[in-house]
Amino acid sequence: MIVLKILVVGANGQIGKHLVKQIQDSGEHMARAMIRKQEQAQYFKDLGAETVVVDLEDEIEEITNAVEGVDAVVFTAGSGPNTGKDKTLMVDLDGAVKTIEATKAAGVKRFVMVSSFDTSREAIQAASSSFAPYVVAKHYADEWLRSTDLDYTIVHPGLLTNDPGTGKVNAATEVERGEIPREDVAGVIYGCLEDDTTIGKEFQIVTGKSEIKQALYKL
């Protein structure tokens, strides 16, 4: 069995915490949690995960150091709903692009991006004035990732909830809008890391009737 070491960028976010726990609980892989503040570390240390303190507004070299020695990178960071357009630009766009470039610089190939449900030009035009900057940031971060030779997967989750995960999703290039627990988004990310057939694919996910492994296999 190959043990993967996975860098989770945005580990202190809700999806990130679920993902690190799932990785550590698997007994098969190991997580390295990238966090912004040292005081966030205890949760991850209790799970037995590595931690590295790096801010996405730091230089690429510092992010590259965090990537060194891992087998895969997951970007699940976000500026959050209560920050301004400046933070959306610095984290959701520039932070994502710097992480992609750091991954390339460290010689790591596998990259999973957690995006927004719809990052098309049409979605930008339809978004509210407050939400549009986020969709724009995600649109161009996704475009940047597609232009690389990384083994990428782009996951577009529906409306996020804190409900317990069901382990069942609907996944396709396009699905009807709906909700999905953050715990299940983490489960999908974990599933992608274990399923190389998801490389080069991007898809939307909402709660559904298919077990996660089965839903990913059908993509």
SULQUI-V566033 format. One record per pair of residues at least 6 apart in sequence whose C-alpha atoms are under 7 Angstrom apart, sorted by sequence separation. I is the first residue (numbers start at 1). J is the second residue. If there is no record, write none. Layout:
I|J / I|J
//
This chain:
10|16 / 11|17 / 23|29 / 24|30 / 192|198 / 23|30 / 24|31 / 44|51 / 8|16 / 23|31 / 54|62 / 79|87 / 124|132 / 54|63 / 79|88 / 41|51 / 20|31 / 124|135 / 79|91 / 124|136 / 78|91 / 79|92 / 52|66 / 78|92 / 38|53 / 33|49 / 37|53 / 119|135 / 165|181 / 32|49 / 33|50 / 34|51 / 35|52 / 36|53 / 164|181 / 167|184 / 31|49 / 32|50 / 33|51 / 34|52 / 35|53 / 36|54 / 161|179 / 163|181 / 165|183 / 166|184 / 30|49 / 31|50 / 32|51 / 33|52 / 34|53 / 35|54 / 36|55 / 116|135 / 119|138 / 120|139 / 158|177 / 159|178 / 160|179 / 161|180 / 162|181 / 164|183 / 165|184 / 34|54 / 119|139 / 158|178 / 159|179 / 160|180 / 161|181 / 162|182 / 158|179 / 159|180 / 160|181 / 161|182 / 11|33 / 116|138 / 158|180 / 160|182 / 191|213 / 8|31 / 11|34 / 12|35 / 24|47 / 115|138 / 5|29 / 6|30 / 7|31 / 8|32 / 9|33 / 10|34 / 11|35 / 188|212 / 3|28 / 4|29 / 5|30 / 6|31 / 7|32 / 8|33 / 9|34 / 10|35 / 24|49 / 3|29 / 4|30 / 5|31 / 6|32 / 7|33 / 8|34 / 21|47 / 180|206 / 7|34 / 179|206 / 180|207 / 12|40 / 157|185 / 178|206 / 179|207 / 173|202 / 174|203 / 175|204 / 173|203 / 174|204 / 172|203 / 173|204 / 171|203 / 172|204 / 57|90 / 171|204 / 172|205 / 57|91 / 171|205 / 56|91 / 67|102 / 170|205 / 171|206 / 63|99 / 67|103 / 72|108 / 169|205 / 170|206 / 71|108 / 72|109 / 73|110 / 74|111 / 75|112 / 76|113 / 169|206 / 170|207 / 57|95 / 60|98 / 64|102 / 68|106 / 72|110 / 73|111 / 74|112 / 75|113 / 76|114 / 118|156 / 169|207 / 170|208 / 56|95 / 63|102 / 64|103 / 67|106 / 71|110 / 72|111 / 73|112 / 74|113 / 75|114 / 111|150 / 115|154 / 117|156 / 168|207 / 169|208 / 170|209 / 110|150 / 111|151 / 112|152 / 113|153 / 114|154 / 115|155 / 116|156 / 117|157 / 168|208 / 169|209 / 170|210 / 64|105 / 109|150 / 110|151 / 111|152 / 112|153 / 113|154 / 114|155 / 115|156 / 116|157 / 117|158 / 168|209 / 169|210 / 60|102 / 64|106 / 109|151 / 110|152 / 111|153 / 112|154 / 113|155 / 114|156 / 168|210 / 169|211 / 168|211 / 169|212 / 93|137 / 97|141 / 167|211 / 168|212 / 171|215 / 88|133 / 92|137 / 93|138 / 96|141 / 100|145 / 153|198 / 167|212 / 170|215 / 88|134 / 92|138 / 153|199 / 169|215 / 93|140 / 97|144 / 152|199 / 153|200 / 154|201 / 155|202 / 156|203 / 157|204 / 158|205 / 172|219 / 85|133 / 89|137 / 93|141 / 151|199 / 152|200 / 153|201 / 154|202 / 155|203 / 156|204 / 157|205 / 158|206 / 88|137 / 151|200 / 153|202 / 154|203 / 155|204 / 156|205 / 157|206 / 7|67 / 16|76 / 7|70 / 6|70 / 13|77 / 5|70 / 6|71 / 7|72 / 8|73 / 9|74 / 10|75 / 5|71 / 6|72 / 7|73 / 8|74 / 9|75 / 10|76 / 4|71 / 5|72 / 6|73 / 7|74 / 8|75 / 9|76 / 10|77 / 9|77 / 117|204 / 18|183 / 15|182 / 19|186 / 14|182 / 15|183 / 18|186 / 15|185 / 15|186 / 19|190
//
